[in-house]
Amino acid sequence: MRVMTWNLGGRFGPWQARLEAIAAALAAEDPDVCGLQEVWQVGSENLAAELAGRLGLHWRWAFAACWSQDQDLRIGNAILSRWPILADAELALPVPDGEQGRVALHARIDTPAGALPMFTTHFSHQPHFSAARVAQARRLAGFVAANSADCPYPPIVTGDLNAEPDADELRLLG
């Protein structure tokens, strides 16, 4: 199974050129499942929907926060899948003071060999927010356990975890 994760960086810079490059990279990598972070939505226009449509994939998106510079621009996480998505769930994660929302997204994916529990998230990014990321990891671990027990596959957890490999928050998830 080919798994990919990617923080798409919101809607900064020359957006149309970035959209084409993102779509081309996803097509070239051809993942079976992909967790995406900083996926934007403006009105009914959603980047995950656009990418899924171009690539013939199934998708789910979860709202995390309004982009602080533009209240019409919403940011969230998404899951793309080669196979149908049977169910999905979202979990709001705790955030430190002064930071906008964080969310974990789950999709139960109908693979040919049975249900696959897939998750993606985006933890707090400031270097001094390790305690907040530990709290986020604890909430995420419970969410993963609650949505994975009856699946033949182990859970796949992707995301922009904003932590060094030996950080407490990653050890907790391990």
Phi, psi and chi 1 to 4 in degrees:
 res  aa     phi    psi   chi1   chi2   chi3   chi4
   1 MET       -  133.3 -176.4  173.1  -56.9      -
   2 ARG   -97.5  118.3  -66.8  176.7   54.8   87.9
   3 VAL  -115.8  139.1  177.7      -      -      -
   4 MET  -137.4  149.2 -177.5  175.7 -177.9      -
   5 THR  -136.1  148.8 -170.7      -      -      -
   6 TRP  -160.0  126.3 -167.5   -3.4      -      -
   7 ASN   -87.0  114.3 -178.9  -34.6      -      -
   8 LEU   -82.5   -5.3  -60.7  179.6      -      -
   9 GLY    74.8   28.4      -      -      -      -
  10 GLY    66.5 -144.3      -      -      -      -
  11 ARG  -124.1   50.3 -164.6  172.6  179.5  177.2
  12 PHE   -90.3  162.1  -70.5  111.5      -      -
  13 GLY    66.9 -158.8      -      -      -      -
  14 PRO   -72.9   86.2   27.3  -33.0      -      -
  15 TRP   -58.2  -46.0  179.9 -116.6      -      -
  16 GLN   -62.5  -40.1  -69.2  -58.2  -35.0      -
  17 ALA   -65.1  -40.0      -      -      -      -
  18 ARG   -64.8  -39.6  -74.9 -174.4   57.9 -133.4
  19 LEU   -58.2  -46.1  171.3   61.2      -      -
  20 GLU   -63.6  -41.0  -62.7  -52.3  -41.1      -
  21 ALA   -67.2  -40.3      -      -      -      -
  22 ILE   -63.1  -47.7  -69.2  165.9      -      -
  23 ALA   -61.2  -41.8      -      -      -      -
  24 ALA   -65.5  -41.5      -      -      -      -
  25 ALA   -65.1  -43.4      -      -      -      -
  26 LEU   -63.1  -41.3  -75.4  168.4      -      -
  27 ALA   -63.2  -40.6      -      -      -      -
  28 ALA   -68.3  -40.7      -      -      -      -
  29 GLU   -75.5  -30.5  -67.8  -58.8  -41.1      -
  30 ASP    51.6   54.4 -165.6   28.6      -      -
  31 PRO   -71.6  151.8   29.9  -36.5      -      -
  32 ASP   -75.3  -38.7  -64.3  -49.8      -      -
  33 VAL  -138.5  148.7  -66.9      -      -      -
  34 CYS  -146.2  128.8 -177.9      -      -      -
  35 GLY   -97.3  130.8      -      -      -      -
  36 LEU  -122.3  142.3  -59.1  172.1      -      -
  37 GLN  -123.0  159.5  -55.9   80.2   46.7      -
  38 GLU    53.5   50.6  -68.4 -167.7   27.9      -
  39 VAL   -95.5  125.3  179.8      -      -      -
  40 TRP   -95.2  157.6   58.3  -97.7      -      -
  41 GLN  -142.4  133.9  176.4  174.9  -56.8      -
  42 VAL  -129.8  114.6  176.3      -      -      -
  43 GLY    60.0 -126.7      -      -      -      -
  44 SER   -92.3   -2.5   62.9      -      -      -
  45 GLU   -85.4  121.0 -173.7  179.9    8.0      -
  46 ASN  -130.6  129.3 -177.1  -70.2      -      -
  47 LEU   -61.2  -40.5  176.6   57.2      -      -
  48 ALA   -62.4  -41.9      -      -      -      -
  49 ALA   -63.0  -42.3      -      -      -      -
  50 GLU   -61.1  -49.2  171.8   74.2   19.5      -
  51 LEU   -64.6  -44.6  -67.3  169.8      -      -
  52 ALA   -60.3  -43.2      -      -      -      -
  53 GLY   -61.8  -44.3      -      -      -      -
  54 ARG   -64.3  -35.8  -73.5 -178.7 -178.1 -147.8
  55 LEU  -101.6    0.2  -59.6  169.4      -      -
  56 GLY    69.0   38.1      -      -      -      -
  57 LEU  -112.0  162.0  -60.0  172.4      -      -
  58 HIS   -90.0  155.9  -57.3  -88.7      -      -
  59 TRP  -151.9  156.0   67.5  -78.0      -      -
  60 ARG  -140.0  149.3  -68.6  -65.5 -173.6  -83.8
  61 TRP  -136.1  142.8 -179.2   80.3      -      -
  62 ALA  -127.1  128.8      -      -      -      -
  63 PHE   -71.6  133.8  167.2   73.0      -      -
  64 ALA  -110.8  -48.8      -      -      -      -
  65 ALA  -163.9  160.3      -      -      -      -
  66 CYS   -81.1  138.6  -70.3      -      -      -
  67 TRP   -66.9  127.4 -154.2 -105.4      -      -
  68 SER   -59.4  -30.1   60.4      -      -      -
  69 GLN   -79.3  -20.5  -61.2   88.5  -14.0      -
  70 ASP  -148.1  106.3 -179.4   -8.4      -      -
  71 GLN   -66.7  -16.5  -68.0  -60.7  -53.1      -
  72 ASP   -80.4  -19.4  -67.6  -28.3      -      -
  73 LEU   -90.4  115.3  177.7   58.6      -      -
  74 ARG  -105.2  143.0  -62.8  162.5   41.6  115.0
  75 ILE  -119.3  143.7  -65.4  -66.0      -      -
  76 GLY  -161.1 -164.8      -      -      -      -
  77 ASN  -117.0  154.8  -58.9  -38.5      -      -
  78 ALA  -141.2  157.0      -      -      -      -
  79 ILE  -124.2  129.7  -67.3  174.5      -      -
  80 LEU  -109.6  144.2  -56.5  178.6      -      -
  81 SER  -144.8  140.4  171.1      -      -      -
  82 ARG   -67.5  -30.9  171.2  176.7  -40.8  -72.6
  83 TRP  -104.2  161.1  -57.6  -68.2      -      -
  84 PRO   -59.5  151.3  -22.4   32.2      -      -
  85 ILE  -102.2  118.7  -63.6  173.6      -      -
  86 LEU   -79.3  -36.3  -60.1  169.7      -      -
  87 ALA  -159.0  161.8      -      -      -      -
  88 ASP  -147.3  161.9   59.3  -89.2      -      -
  89 ALA  -153.7  155.5      -      -      -      -
  90 GLU  -126.1  151.9  -59.5  172.7   20.6      -
  91 LEU  -138.0  121.0  174.9   71.2      -      -
  92 ALA   -71.1  134.1      -      -      -      -
  93 LEU  -100.9  150.9  -62.1  176.8      -      -
  94 PRO   -65.4  145.3   21.1  -28.1      -      -
  95 VAL  -128.6  148.8  -65.5      -      -      -
  96 PRO   -71.6  160.9   22.0  -28.6      -      -
  97 ASP   -54.1  137.4  -71.1  -19.6      -      -
  98 GLY    87.0   -3.8      -      -      -      -
  99 GLU  -109.3  145.9 -173.2  175.5   74.7      -
 100 GLN   -77.9 -180.0  -67.5 -166.9   38.9      -
 101 GLY   -59.6  152.3      -      -      -      -
 102 ARG  -130.3  146.3  -61.8  -74.7  175.3  172.4
 103 VAL  -142.4  148.9   66.6      -      -      -
 104 ALA  -109.9  140.6      -      -      -      -
 105 LEU  -119.2  135.4  173.4   62.3      -      -
 106 HIS  -118.9  140.3  161.9   64.0      -      -
 107 ALA  -133.2  129.3      -      -      -      -
 108 ARG   -92.6  113.5 -178.8  176.4  -73.1 -111.9
 109 ILE  -103.1  133.8  -61.9  171.6      -      -
 110 ASP   -89.0   80.3 -172.4   20.6      -      -
 111 THR   -77.9  165.3   75.9      -      -      -
 112 PRO   -59.5  -23.7  -25.9   34.9      -      -
 113 ALA  -103.1    9.7      -      -      -      -
 114 GLY   124.2 -178.7      -      -      -      -
 115 ALA   -71.0  132.6      -      -      -      -
 116 LEU  -111.6  121.2  169.5   69.8      -      -
 117 PRO   -85.7  114.9   27.6  -28.7      -      -
 118 MET  -115.6  139.2  171.7   76.2 -179.6      -
 119 PHE  -136.5  148.4  -58.7   83.7      -      -
 120 THR  -146.2  149.7 -161.7      -      -      -
 121 THR  -155.0  177.0 -166.4      -      -      -
 122 HIS  -145.5  106.7 -172.9 -175.5      -      -
 123 PHE   -79.1  163.9  -75.2  175.9      -      -
 124 SER   -55.6  144.7  -64.9      -      -      -
 125 HIS  -103.1  -20.2   69.3  -76.5      -      -
 126 GLN   -65.4  137.9  -64.9  -67.9  -24.9      -
 127 PRO   -55.2  -35.0  -24.6   33.0      -      -
 128 HIS   -84.9   10.4   62.2  -78.2      -      -
 129 PHE   -97.2   25.7  -77.1  168.1      -      -
 130 SER   -57.2  -41.8  179.9      -      -      -
 131 ALA   -62.4  -37.8      -      -      -      -
 132 ALA   -66.2  -40.6      -      -      -      -
 133 ARG   -67.2  -34.1  -73.2 -170.4  -64.8  -85.8
 134 VAL   -62.3  -45.3  166.5      -      -      -
 135 ALA   -62.6  -39.5      -      -      -      -
 136 GLN   -64.8  -42.0  -68.3  166.9  -12.4      -
 137 ALA   -63.2  -39.5      -      -      -      -
 138 ARG   -61.9  -46.8  -78.7 -167.4 -179.5  107.5
 139 ARG   -62.8  -42.6  -72.3  -76.6  -55.8  -88.4
 140 LEU   -62.4  -43.2  176.9   61.6      -      -
 141 ALA   -59.9  -42.5      -      -      -      -
 142 GLY   -64.8  -40.2      -      -      -      -
 143 PHE   -63.0  -43.8 -175.7   57.6      -      -
 144 VAL   -62.7  -47.4  169.2      -      -      -
 145 ALA   -60.5  -43.0      -      -      -      -
 146 ALA   -67.4  -24.1      -      -      -      -
 147 ASN  -110.5   13.9  -72.9  -75.8      -      -
 148 SER  -127.0  -11.6  -58.5      -      -      -
 149 ALA   -57.2  -38.1      -      -      -      -
 150 ASP  -103.1   22.2   60.6  -16.2      -      -
 151 CYS  -101.8  144.0  -65.0      -      -      -
 152 PRO   -72.2  -21.8   23.8  -30.8      -      -
 153 TYR   -95.7  150.3  -74.3  106.3      -      -
 154 PRO   -71.0  157.2   24.5  -31.4      -      -
 155 PRO   -68.6  148.0   22.6  -30.6      -      -
 156 ILE  -108.3  123.3  -65.6  175.3      -      -
 157 VAL  -117.9  121.3  178.1      -      -      -
 158 THR  -121.7  166.1   66.2      -      -      -
 159 GLY   157.3  172.1      -      -      -      -
 160 ASP   -95.8   97.6 -177.6  -13.8      -      -
 161 LEU   -89.1   -8.1  -55.8  179.0      -      -
 162 ASN    50.5   43.1  -77.6  -50.7      -      -
 163 ALA  -144.2  151.7      -      -      -      -
 164 GLU   -70.9  154.5  -63.6  -66.3  -33.5      -
 165 PRO   -55.7  -30.8  -25.3   33.2      -      -
 166 ASP   -99.2   13.9   62.0  -15.1      -      -
 167 ALA   -69.3  151.8      -      -      -      -
 168 ASP   -53.9  -41.8  -68.6  -18.4      -      -
 169 GLU   -64.6  -34.9   47.9  -89.5   39.3      -
 170 LEU   -77.9  -36.3  -64.8 -171.6      -      -
 171 ARG   -62.2  -39.0  -74.5 -162.4  -47.8  -92.4
 172 LEU   -61.1  -42.8 -174.2  130.9      -      -
 173 LEU   -68.4  -32.2  -73.5  176.6      -      -
 174 GLY   -69.8      -      -      -      -      -
